[in-house]
Amino acid sequence: MKYDFFSMGNILTDILISVEDRDLKALNIHKGTMKIIDHKEGQAILDYLKGYKTKYYCGGSAANTMITLSGLGPKAVLCGRAGNDSFGQIYIDRLSERKNLTSAIVREDGDTGSSIVLITPDYERSMNTNLGICKNFSPEDIDENELKESSMLYFTGYMWDTENQKQAVMKALDICKLNDIKVAFDVADKLSIQRYRDDYLTIIQQHCDYVFANKKEASTLFDNDNPEECVKLLSELGCTAIVKLGDKGALIKAPGEETIPVPVKGFTTCVDTTGAGDTFAAGFLYGIDRKKSLEEAGSYASIAASAIIAKFGGQFNKAEIEELKKKLD
């Protein structure tokens, strides 16, 4: 195959701001969730937080995963939509600096999407996302030839908030089924599961080989607070289930196999949890790409996630990714 991974996702500029719990309360934001907002709502949040320390990064869940994954060695494609604005150009330019990552991003007039990520003292992040041009991503934006030349498709539940994005995912899944391409899905967000639970369960059962969910997401998916039971229920849908437990590690279960507990490895002081789940997925998929066992892939994921939460932002720079690769290799 020409590529190891083909991904589609929202192309977002991340705006990271450290806040207090009282700020979330004043803004009526539920901690630890992702909310879709419009330009007016985003401006109101930024106006309230004017004067707070702010940092900007190229973001989007799938982008975070693919940037880390490609930095470790596998060849990846990132598909999405960005605007013909300064944020869009900066995004494309920064992607071009990443080796092994091919941009399949379509551009049009309008605003590149953005996500205001509010980080509280407990390191939890609450995302407020204005999709901008992202919401126009459509089935015709998928390069079918590049997907057919890829070993695995990766996408997240964040693509389910507009009908055309949903149809783009379904087109990609149909291509994968016809061409025997593996599929990895990160359900991504508790609130999105509440909105699209039945869709997600159907997709997992009919299309997915690997599914990622954190404890809250898995609990919402199955209306069950026991993660051991959730990972079992998820695997019974026919996929390898990966349930993340934060500082308790993770659980992995392939269909018909015993549950594998993954302890936390390489843990350091937590600075920011932005991108932790995305980086966990990158570490796991890197292990799978290298033909490692599920237990070894889980260890890769744990080490990678521990490294990203020790720094600010959801991505590694070139020196940091090289250091991570040395730890894993």
C-alpha positions as CSV (number, residue, x, y, z in Angstrom):
1,M,0.0,0.0,0.0
2,K,1.1,3.6,-0.7
3,Y,-0.2,4.8,2.7
4,D,-0.5,3.2,6.1
5,F,-3.3,5.4,7.3
6,F,-6.0,7.6,5.6
7,S,-7.8,10.0,8.0
8,M,-10.6,12.5,7.7
9,G,-11.4,15.1,10.3
10,N,-12.2,18.7,11.2
11,I,-9.4,21.1,10.3
12,L,-9.3,23.4,13.3
13,T,-7.1,26.1,14.8
14,D,-6.9,25.3,18.5
15,I,-7.1,28.4,20.8
16,L,-5.9,27.2,24.2
17,I,-6.7,29.3,27.3
18,S,-6.1,28.4,31.0
19,V,-9.1,29.3,33.1
20,E,-10.7,28.6,36.5
21,D,-13.8,26.6,37.3
22,R,-15.7,29.8,38.0
23,D,-15.1,30.9,34.4
24,L,-16.7,27.8,33.1
25,K,-19.7,28.4,35.4
26,A,-20.0,32.0,34.3
27,L,-19.9,30.9,30.6
28,N,-22.3,28.0,31.2
29,I,-19.8,25.5,29.8
30,H,-19.9,21.9,30.9
31,K,-16.4,20.7,31.9
32,G,-14.8,18.0,29.8
33,T,-17.2,18.2,26.8
34,M,-17.1,19.5,23.3
35,K,-19.8,21.9,22.2
36,I,-20.5,23.1,18.7
37,I,-20.8,26.9,18.7
38,D,-21.2,29.7,16.1
39,H,-19.0,32.7,15.5
40,K,-21.1,34.9,17.8
41,E,-20.8,32.4,20.7
42,G,-17.1,32.1,20.2
43,Q,-16.6,35.8,20.2
44,A,-18.5,36.1,23.4
45,I,-16.2,33.5,25.1
46,L,-13.1,35.3,23.8
47,D,-14.5,38.7,25.0
48,Y,-15.1,37.3,28.5
49,L,-11.6,35.9,28.6
50,K,-9.8,38.9,27.1
51,G,-6.5,39.4,28.8
52,Y,-6.1,35.7,29.6
53,K,-2.9,34.0,28.3
54,T,-3.7,32.4,24.9
55,K,-1.8,30.0,22.7
56,Y,-2.6,28.9,19.1
57,Y,-2.0,25.5,17.5
58,C,-3.0,23.5,14.4
59,G,-5.6,21.2,15.8
60,G,-8.5,18.8,15.2
61,S,-8.7,15.4,16.8
62,A,-7.8,13.4,13.6
63,A,-5.0,15.8,12.8
64,N,-3.5,15.4,16.2
65,T,-3.4,11.7,15.8
66,M,-2.1,11.7,12.2
67,I,0.6,14.3,13.0
68,T,2.0,12.1,15.8
69,L,1.5,8.9,14.0
70,S,3.3,10.1,10.8
71,G,6.1,11.6,12.9
72,L,6.8,8.1,14.3
73,G,7.2,6.7,10.8
74,P,4.0,5.5,9.1
75,K,2.8,7.3,6.0
76,A,-0.5,9.0,6.5
77,V,-3.1,11.1,4.6
78,L,-5.2,13.9,6.3
79,C,-8.4,14.8,4.5
80,G,-10.6,17.8,5.4
81,R,-11.6,21.4,4.5
82,A,-9.9,24.7,5.4
83,G,-10.6,28.3,4.5
84,N,-8.7,30.6,2.2
85,D,-7.7,32.7,5.2
86,S,-4.5,33.2,7.2
87,F,-5.3,30.4,9.6
88,G,-5.9,28.0,6.7
89,Q,-2.6,28.9,5.1
90,I,-0.7,28.6,8.3
91,Y,-2.3,25.2,8.9
92,I,-1.3,24.0,5.4
93,D,2.3,25.4,5.7
94,R,2.8,23.6,9.1
95,L,1.5,20.3,7.8
96,S,4.0,20.5,4.9
97,E,6.8,20.5,7.4
98,R,5.7,17.1,8.7
99,K,7.4,14.2,7.0
100,N,5.3,11.2,6.0
101,L,2.1,13.3,6.2
102,T,0.2,14.0,2.9
103,S,-2.4,16.8,2.9
104,A,-5.6,16.1,1.1
105,I,-7.2,19.2,2.5
106,V,-9.7,21.1,0.2
107,R,-9.8,24.8,0.6
108,E,-12.5,27.4,-0.2
109,D,-13.4,31.0,0.7
110,G,-14.5,31.3,4.3
111,D,-13.2,30.9,7.8
112,T,-11.0,28.0,8.9
113,G,-12.7,26.2,11.8
114,S,-11.5,26.9,15.3
115,S,-11.8,25.3,18.8
116,I,-11.6,27.4,22.0
117,V,-10.1,24.9,24.4
118,L,-10.5,26.0,28.1
119,I,-8.1,24.2,30.5
120,T,-9.0,24.2,34.2
121,P,-6.5,23.7,37.1
122,D,-7.4,19.9,37.2
123,Y,-6.0,19.8,33.6
124,E,-9.4,18.9,32.1
125,R,-10.2,20.6,28.8
126,S,-13.6,21.9,27.6
127,M,-13.8,22.5,23.9
128,N,-16.0,25.0,22.1
129,T,-15.8,24.4,18.4
130,N,-16.9,26.6,15.5
131,L,-16.6,24.3,12.5
132,G,-16.4,27.1,10.0
133,I,-15.6,25.7,6.6
134,C,-15.2,22.2,8.1
135,K,-18.9,21.7,8.0
136,N,-18.8,21.8,4.2
137,F,-16.7,18.6,4.0
138,S,-18.6,16.3,1.6
139,P,-18.3,12.9,0.0
140,E,-16.8,14.4,-3.2
141,D,-13.9,15.7,-1.1
142,I,-12.6,12.2,-0.5
143,D,-9.8,11.1,-2.9
144,E,-10.9,7.6,-3.5
145,N,-7.6,6.5,-5.1
146,E,-5.6,7.6,-2.0
147,L,-8.1,5.8,0.3
148,K,-7.9,2.6,-1.8
149,E,-4.1,2.7,-1.5
150,S,-4.3,2.9,2.3
151,S,-4.1,0.1,4.8
152,M,-6.5,1.7,7.4
153,L,-9.1,4.4,7.7
154,Y,-9.2,6.5,10.9
155,F,-12.0,8.9,11.8
156,T,-13.7,10.2,14.9
157,G,-17.2,10.9,16.1
158,Y,-16.7,14.6,15.7
159,M,-17.5,14.1,12.0
160,W,-21.1,13.3,12.8
161,D,-22.4,16.9,13.5
162,T,-23.4,17.8,9.9
163,E,-25.2,15.6,7.4
164,N,-22.7,16.0,4.6
165,Q,-19.8,15.1,6.9
166,K,-21.8,12.0,7.9
167,Q,-22.3,11.1,4.3
168,A,-18.6,11.5,3.6
169,V,-17.8,9.1,6.4
170,M,-20.3,6.5,5.1
171,K,-18.9,6.8,1.6
172,A,-15.4,6.1,3.0
173,L,-16.7,3.1,5.1
174,D,-18.3,1.6,2.0
175,I,-15.0,2.0,0.0
176,C,-13.2,0.3,2.9
177,K,-15.6,-2.7,3.0
178,L,-15.3,-3.2,-0.8
179,N,-11.5,-3.0,-0.7
180,D,-10.8,-4.9,2.6
181,I,-9.4,-1.8,4.3
182,K,-9.2,-1.8,8.1
183,V,-11.2,0.8,10.0
184,A,-10.3,2.5,13.4
185,F,-12.9,4.7,15.0
186,D,-12.6,7.0,18.1
187,V,-16.1,7.9,19.4
188,A,-14.5,11.1,20.7
189,D,-17.0,12.8,22.9
190,K,-19.7,11.9,25.5
191,L,-22.2,14.5,24.1
192,S,-21.9,13.3,20.6
193,I,-22.7,9.8,21.8
194,Q,-25.8,11.1,23.4
195,R,-26.8,12.6,20.1
196,Y,-25.9,9.7,17.8
197,R,-25.7,6.6,20.0
198,D,-27.7,4.3,17.6
199,D,-25.6,5.4,14.6
200,Y,-22.4,4.7,16.4
201,L,-23.4,1.3,17.5
202,T,-24.5,0.4,13.9
203,I,-21.2,1.7,12.5
204,I,-19.1,-0.2,15.0
205,Q,-20.9,-3.5,14.4
206,Q,-20.9,-3.2,10.6
207,H,-17.6,-1.5,9.8
208,C,-15.0,-1.2,12.6
209,D,-11.9,-3.2,13.5
210,Y,-10.7,-1.0,16.3
211,V,-12.7,1.3,18.5
212,F,-11.4,3.8,21.1
213,A,-13.5,5.3,23.9
214,N,-12.7,6.7,27.3
215,K,-14.5,5.6,30.5
216,K,-17.2,8.3,30.3
217,E,-17.8,7.7,26.6
218,A,-18.0,3.9,27.0
219,S,-20.4,4.3,30.0
220,T,-22.7,6.5,27.8
221,L,-22.5,4.2,24.9
222,F,-23.8,1.2,26.9
223,D,-25.5,3.0,29.9
224,N,-23.1,1.1,32.1
225,D,-20.7,2.5,34.7
226,N,-18.5,-0.6,34.8
227,P,-15.5,-0.2,32.3
228,E,-14.8,-4.0,32.4
229,E,-18.3,-4.7,31.3
230,C,-18.2,-1.9,28.7
231,V,-15.0,-3.2,27.1
232,K,-16.7,-6.6,26.9
233,L,-19.9,-5.2,25.4
234,L,-17.9,-3.2,22.9
235,S,-15.8,-6.2,21.7
236,E,-19.0,-8.2,21.3
237,L,-19.9,-5.9,18.5
238,G,-17.1,-7.5,16.5
239,C,-14.2,-5.0,17.1
240,T,-11.1,-4.8,19.2
241,A,-12.3,-2.5,22.0
242,I,-9.9,0.0,23.7
243,V,-11.4,1.7,26.8
244,K,-9.2,4.5,28.2
245,L,-9.2,4.9,32.0
246,G,-7.1,8.1,32.4
247,D,-4.5,7.7,35.2
248,K,-5.8,4.1,35.7
249,G,-4.5,3.0,32.3
250,A,-6.7,1.2,29.8
251,L,-8.5,-2.0,28.9
252,I,-8.2,-3.8,25.6
253,K,-10.3,-6.7,24.4
254,A,-10.4,-8.4,21.1
255,P,-13.6,-10.5,20.2
256,G,-13.5,-13.8,22.0
257,E,-10.2,-13.0,23.8
258,E,-9.4,-12.2,27.4
259,T,-9.4,-8.5,28.5
260,I,-5.9,-7.0,28.6
261,P,-5.2,-4.4,31.3
262,V,-2.8,-1.7,30.3
263,P,-1.0,0.0,33.1
264,V,0.1,3.7,32.9
265,K,3.6,3.9,31.6
266,G,6.1,6.8,31.4
267,F,3.8,9.0,33.6
268,T,5.1,12.5,34.4
269,T,3.6,15.6,35.9
270,C,0.4,16.5,34.0
271,V,0.4,20.0,32.4
272,D,-2.4,19.8,29.9
273,T,-4.7,16.9,28.8
274,T,-5.4,18.4,25.3
275,G,-4.7,15.7,22.7
276,A,-4.2,12.9,25.3
277,G,-6.8,10.6,23.7
278,D,-5.6,11.5,20.2
279,T,-2.0,10.7,21.1
280,F,-3.0,7.5,22.8
281,A,-4.7,6.4,19.6
282,A,-1.5,7.3,17.6
283,G,0.6,5.3,19.9
284,F,-1.7,2.3,19.7
285,L,-2.0,2.4,15.9
286,Y,1.8,2.7,15.6
287,G,2.1,-0.5,17.5
288,I,-0.5,-2.2,15.3
289,D,1.3,-0.9,12.2
290,R,4.5,-2.5,13.5
291,K,2.7,-5.8,14.0
292,K,3.0,-5.7,17.7
293,S,0.7,-7.6,20.1
294,L,-2.4,-5.8,21.5
295,E,-0.6,-5.6,24.9
296,E,2.5,-4.0,23.3
297,A,0.4,-1.6,21.3
298,G,-1.3,-0.6,24.5
299,S,2.0,0.1,26.1
300,Y,3.0,2.3,23.1
301,A,-0.3,4.2,23.6
302,S,0.3,4.7,27.3
303,I,3.8,6.0,26.8
304,A,2.7,8.4,24.1
305,A,-0.2,9.7,26.1
306,S,2.0,10.3,29.1
307,A,4.4,12.3,27.0
308,I,1.8,14.6,25.5
309,I,0.2,15.5,28.9
310,A,3.6,16.6,30.2
311,K,3.5,19.5,27.8
312,F,1.2,22.3,26.7
313,G,-0.7,21.7,23.5
314,G,-1.9,18.5,21.7
315,Q,1.1,17.9,19.4
316,F,4.8,17.3,19.6
317,N,7.5,19.3,17.9
318,K,10.1,17.5,15.8
319,A,12.6,17.1,18.7
320,E,9.8,15.8,21.0
321,I,8.5,13.2,18.5
322,E,12.1,11.9,17.9
323,E,12.5,11.5,21.6
324,L,9.2,9.6,21.8
325,K,10.2,7.4,18.9
326,K,13.4,6.5,20.8
327,K,11.4,5.5,23.9
328,L,9.1,3.3,21.8
329,D,11.8,1.7,19.7
